[in-house]
Amino acid sequence: MPDYIFEIWRRGVPTPDLEPAAAADDVQARSLAELRLLMGPAFVAVTVRRMGMEAFTLGREGAVASPPVVAIGRQGVSSTDAAASL
């Protein structure tokens, strides 16, 4: 089982909170990251790292984020770049 670290970015906080996560694969890690992101309105993005390397970043629709992210809105995940859509 690969080791994952979630970097959880909160509105107004310059550094992310680090949270370890166990998932069978990237698909399961993405599902867990989506749930984690939607757990609080202050969370604006989650960067998922697998074995120390960035796997992907998810962000809230309409949130300001510097890396390209997969936006999560009310309709679920879209494949847009949230940073570019602002």
N, C-alpha and C positions, 0 to 999 in steps of 0.2 A: 504494500500500500504506500503510494508516494506521500511524502510529507509536504504539506502546504502551509504557507503563512499568508494570512490576510492582513493587508495594510488598510486600515479603515480610516478614511479621511472624513473629518467633521468640519462643518461650516465654522469658520473663524479660528480654527486651530491650525498652526503652520506645519505640524508634524503628525504623521498617522499613528494610531494605536495599532500595535502588532498583536495578532491573535492566531495561535496555531490551529490548524484544522486537519482532520483526517478524512480522506476521501479515496474511493477506489480508483478514480480516474478524473480527467479534466471535466467531463460532463457532470459528474457528481459534485466536483468542486465549484463549478459554475452555479449549480442549483443552490448550494449552500451559501455562496457569496451573494446571490440574488436575495435570498431570505434575510441574510445578515444586513444587507443594505436597506431593505424595506422595514427593518425593525425600529427605526427611529428617524424622525424628520431632520435631525441634525446631520445624519450621515449623507455625504454627497458623492462618495466614490469608494470602491473597494478594489485595490490592486491585489491580484492573486499571484503569489510566487510559488513555484514548484522547484524544490531542490536549489533554492537561491536565485533562480532566474525568473524574470517576470513572464507569466503565462498569458495574462490578459487583465484588463481593467474594466470594471463595470461602473457606470455612473448614473445618478438620478437625472431624469429628463429635466432640462432647464438649469441644471447645476453648472457652475463654472468649474472647469477642470482643465489642467494643462495637458495631460496626455490624451490621445484619442481614446474614447471609451465606447462601450456598448451601452446605450441609454435604456433605462428601465422606467417605464411610465405606467399609467393606469391600465393600459392594454397589455402589459407584459414587457418583454424585451424586444427592442427594435435594433436593427443593425446600423443605425445612424451614428455619426460622430457627434456626440453631444457638445463638445467644445466648438466644433465648426458651425453648429446650428444656432449659436448665440449671436 
